[in-house]
Structure formats: structure tokens, C-alpha cells
């Protein structure tokens, strides 16, 4: 079932003459606006990779990837029932989270007809108790009733390798490994490794050697 969040983002990206839920080349498209196909993908980009690849053969495509920067959790007593409490989720999304999904798009991006738009959003998530196992002490499982858009706080449009490279704060040294990259970004090394993999596959960086067991990279100029 479509969430309020998905429906509200469709409206956010549509112009006055936009059409919604249109069939194009055998695929259901969220929005067709000004001759561009707009797909809003909350889940993994892997799920729409083949769809996007085929559509790019004859259409301009925008993939909107929402990243939840802030989330208010609204707990109900039951589905449609009384609101028991509201609290802010400790989880915070950031632009770098895009690379979790870009690993699936390295053979598609960049493309002259493709634009990826990253949208940092603030949302409410409405929940009610579920009936499964507890994941940890004092954390009752839940069902998500709906998600609602509160605000779009930032958007970044990515068309080229350079656009994607500008999301990353690169190490100052000319040659670097993923340990340097992790330190520069203030993230764990496994995250830096994922970023390096994507950027290497897309042609933003290239391998120039090794330092111990670590691969050394340079930015492509």
C-alpha cells in the first residue's frame, strides 16, 4: 500500500501538468512531468536497476532517492487507535548514505538521460504493536501504519561523476587508502570502503598501488 510519504513526494516533484501512475514501455511510472519519467525509490536502488536501464534507452529518467535525516516516531495503541507517545528517533540519515545504494547503479550512472536526486527529508512514522518476537529487551516489535512527510530539507542533483564526487570530503593527501578516507569523512572504514568501491567503478578514483594490505587510490583529474 502506498504511504503518505510516497504520495506527498510525488506531488512535490510534479508540475501542474504532471501525470501520475502512468504506464510507459510496460512499466508503472510514479510521475511523468515535462517529458521526464520520475521514480521515487524509498527502498534499495537494486529493485529498480533493470527497469531504469531499459527506460533510459528512450526516455529521460529522474530517480529520487529520499534519505531520512530526522524521524519522529508516533506510537499508537493499535492500528488507527489512540496516540500513546511521540519521540525522536536517534537515527540520522546523511547524503553519504546514498552510497549504500550506488553500489547497484555503478553500471548505469552516469548516463546522459539519467538524473539522480537525493532528498534529505524529515518524516513522521506512525506505528502500532506487532505480534512477533521482541528484538531486544524493552523493545516491543511493531507494525508501520504510515509514514508522512514533514519537510524536504535539502536536495542534491547528480548527473555527472563530478556531481557524485562532490558529496565526498576527500583526504588532503594525493594518494590515499580507505583508512584515510574514513578519517576524512568521520565514518567507519567499512563505509569508506563502500564509497571507494562505488567511486572506483564509476571512474572518480583509480588504484595506483598498495600500502601494506591497503589499496592506494588517486582522484581522476
Buried (B, 14 or more C-beta within 10 A) or exposed (E): EEBBBBBBBBEBBBEEEBEBEEEEEEBEBBBBBEEBBBBBBBEEBEEBBEBBBEBBEEBBBBBBBBBBBBBBBBBBEEEEEEEEEEEEEEEEBEBBBBBBBBBBBBEBBBBEBBBBBBBBBBBBBBBBBEEEEEEEEEEEEBBEBBBBBBEBEEBBEBBEBEBBBEBBEBBEEEEBBBBBBBEBBEBEBEBBBBBBBBBBBBEBBEEEEEEEEBBBBBBBE
